[in-house]
Every structure is written in C-alpha cells, then in structure tokens.
Amino acid sequence: MSSVTTGVGPGSGPSGGCPSAPVPAGLATFRQLGSFVPTWGLIATKHLELRKRRGLMIAVLLLTLGPPVIILGIRMLFQAINSSTYGPAGSPGVFAFLVNMMAEFCFIIAATLGT
C-alpha cells in the first residue's frame, strides 16, 4: 500500500499526535478535501455513464413523472366535468398518496441506477 506524508497540522495524522505520520494515499485525499461531497471529476464521470444509458434514463423519467401527471390529469378532468361531485385535483390526501407512491418508485429507480 502506498503512503503519503502530510503535514497539515498537529494532531492531523491517523495516529492523532504526529503530523508527519504516513497516511494511506486514499485517506490523504479525503483529509485534504475535508468533505463528503464528490469531486467534479467523479460527478462528470457519473453523468457520462448515465448519458450512455439513454434508454434507461428515458424509462426512469417516465416512471418518475408519468404516474403523478396521469393521476392529477384524470382528477383535474373529473373535476372540470362535474365539480359538484369531485373535489379539487390537488387535495392533501391526493398529495400524500402521490408522495408515498413516488417514494416507492424512486427507491426502485435509485437501485436500478446504482446510486
């Protein structure tokens, strides 16, 4: 395993006290960044990978946006035809149902995309 020495400050080494203690190469990069946010290069690589899988991205987009648009569109149509029988299309109950449904679909979609 390759190691890199860093001298960031006292107590910054993996042993806690010695600033010039050897640090594994991957850990040195993490400690220098100091964040869990991925670098721009990692984001660009993931974006390129997803662009190559265009069919999957179209299916994901349809499964994410399709059901709420269809359900709210049908409810809006029913309400426009007979407003005395049907309530507003965007009632809190419908919103709660759509949020729960999208949470289930988005969990499956996230597993499919590998995120």
C-alpha positions, 0 to 999 in steps of 0.5 A, a space after each residue: 500500500 502506498 503512503 503519503 506524508 502530510 503535514 497539515 497540522 498537529 494532531 492531523 495524522 491517523 495516529 492523532 499526535 504526529 503530523 508527519 505520520 504516513 497516511 494511506 494515499 486514499 485517506 490523504 485525499 479525503 483529509 485534504 478535501 475535508 468533505 463528503 461531497 464528490 469531486 467534479 471529476 467523479 460527478 462528470 464521470 457519473 453523468 457520462 455513464 448515465 448519458 450512455 444509458 439513454 434508454 434507461 434514463 428515458 424509462 426512469 423519467 417516465 416512471 418518475 413523472 408519468 404516474 403523478 401527471 396521469 393521476 392529477 390529469 384524470 382528477 383535474 378532468 373529473 373535476 372540470 366535468 362535474 365539480 359538484 361531485 369531485 373535489 379539487 385535483 390537488 387535495 392533501 390526501 391526493 398529495 400524500 398518496 402521490 408522495 408515498 407512491 413516488 417514494 416507492 418508485 424512486 427507491 426502485 429507480 435509485 437501485 436500478 441506477 446504482 446510486 
